[in-house]
Amino acid sequence: MEPHQAEGAWQALAAWVRWLVATYKLTTSVVPECWWRHSEIVAELYALQRAELASYTPDDPGFGPLAFHERLPHAVERLRTHCRAAGCVGLQAHKEPTLRVLTAGESEFLEWQRSHHQLEADF
């Protein structure tokens, strides 16, 4: 996204998250105050926002909103899991996430990369 597009998208997401939290009375154990500081929570909320918007299209015969509400409890559980992992709720303050970067240049990986990974046709 271009910077001006990203700014609009994030503003729309923030407004939508405020609506979602108020409408469904979600607690901080589902959407913490610092939700925007956690990429996994942002990704889940963005996906949920997109699903909700797609469920109310003019050509939908009425199943979209129902499907959104059927999926909502699953998204809430995933958000709850993300919040527990983030650790912000118990602290009642933001806990900065630790960035984990996998290395791909280790000799063992390079050897694995070159090897054959298909099952032999022994049968």
RATANOR-V219094 format. One record per backbone hydrogen bond with DSSP energy under -0.5 kcal/mol. CO is the residue of the C=O (numbers start at 1). NH is the residue of the N-H. If there is no record, write none. Layout:
CO	NH
CO	NH
This chain:
2	6
3	7
4	8
5	9
6	10
7	11
8	12
9	13
10	14
11	15
12	16
13	17
14	18
15	19
16	20
17	21
18	22
19	23
20	24
21	26
27	30
27	31
32	35
34	37
35	38
37	39
38	41
38	42
39	43
40	44
41	45
42	46
43	47
44	48
45	49
46	50
47	51
48	52
49	53
50	54
51	55
53	56
54	57
55	65
57	60
62	66
63	67
64	68
65	69
66	70
67	71
68	72
69	73
71	74
71	75
72	76
73	77
74	78
75	79
76	80
77	81
78	82
79	83
80	84
81	85
82	86
83	87
83	88
87	91
88	92
88	93
94	96
99	101
100	102
106	110
107	111
108	112
109	113
110	114
111	115
112	115
120	122
